[in-house]
Amino acid sequence: MHSFQTVADIRIETGGAEKLDHYVKGLCANKRIAIVTDKGVLGLGLIDNGLNALKSAGYDVLVFDEVVADPPDTIVQKGADAIRGFGAGLIIGFGGGSPMDTAKVIAHLAFSDQPLNTLYGVNNAKGPALPLLLIPTTAGTGSEVTNVAILTTGKTAKKGIVADSLYADRVLLDAALTFGLPASITAATGIDAMVHAIEAYTSILQKNPISDALALSALRKLRGAVVRAVQDGNDVDARNDMLIGAMLAGQAFSNAPCAAVHALAYPLGGFFHVPHGLSNALVLTEVMKYNLPKAQNWYGEIATNLGVGQTGHSLIDEMLHIKAETHVPQTLTEVKIKEDAIRMMAEDAMTKERLLMNNPRPMTLEATIKIYQNIL
């Protein structure tokens, strides 16, 4: 038996974020909107015209801009308390994966009595939740169409909240928001999206025909677009393809969950604050090599679909080529992670059972250590 769910209302318009008053129609009964973002995005002015449009249309707006990368639970709770006090009727998550994940959880906390520490895990977030509009400013996480939020608890631990009630009510994809992204972020987030699609296609427990089709479609969009967008950040077609590809990959892995690439990437972010997309890019090809004995056919199907060969090795070679073409760091040393941290990271990665259970080949502590050593 297969099942598939996603966001019901997805809208695509370059420049659409400047007309936020149009895109919130039907979502906010009391005309009080809370926008969840970070200071970097806010400082770029990406939301200024949209804010003015909302205010001109008679909406009261609270901007919570304290989100940081790998959002700590304390900041999420602070935002929820502020937004509950404001009496928001709609949450808008505006930014990369961290603001969108934060907005998903705040939509729950600001409207229900369920404590944050009871939400972690699968299907523990019951709701009800406030209406939620998500607007990505990077093309990578796919968070706008997933039912997953990742928070940091304590100093370094990352925990996931997975529940269908985290799906947004509406999504807006606006390629204009991504024009100013630096090449390094464009590359890392684009490869992150490709990781989502590859892992969804090889997710052994919930792989299904719909997620397979979305994953392949995502990879076809992303393969050429990532390199083009890195070379010309204002290539509107490449930027659109990246946004749509990241969204398709998000729809795929939200239904056929990610696996060992993500499990091994999380310690890089948790302990060393390496951005999530770059963490995935760093460990991707070594995990794929490890998975080859069990995923050879699936990797070969992807390679054939992309026209880059017919074997698993062909796909690995293509991903190595894309990493080289986009100049992302390819070693732990380049992101200032030393050899003496490898065992600590490996032991942490092995606790990510929610992810490892989906991997086509069982992951071991020894294999994890070896993978990190190979990218040192």
Secondary structure, DSSP 8 states (H G I E B T S, - for coil): -------S-EEE-TTGGGGHHHHTTTT-TTSEEEEE-BHHHHHTTTTHHHHHHHHHTT-EEEEE-B--SS-BHHHHHHHHHHHHHHT-SEEEEEESHHHHHHHHHHHHHTTS---GGGT-EES--------EEEEESSSS--GGG-SEEEEEETTTEEEEEE-GGGS-SEEEE-GGGGTT--HHHHHHHHHHHHHHHHHHHT-TTT--HHHHHHHHHHHHHHHHHHHHHHH-TT-HHHHHHHHHHHHHHHHHHHHS---HHHHHHHHHHHHH---HHHHHHHHHHHHHHHHHHHHHHHHHHHHHHHTS-SSHHHHHHHHHHHHHHHT---STGGGT--GGGHHHHHHHHTT-HHHHTT-SS---HHHHHHHHHHT-
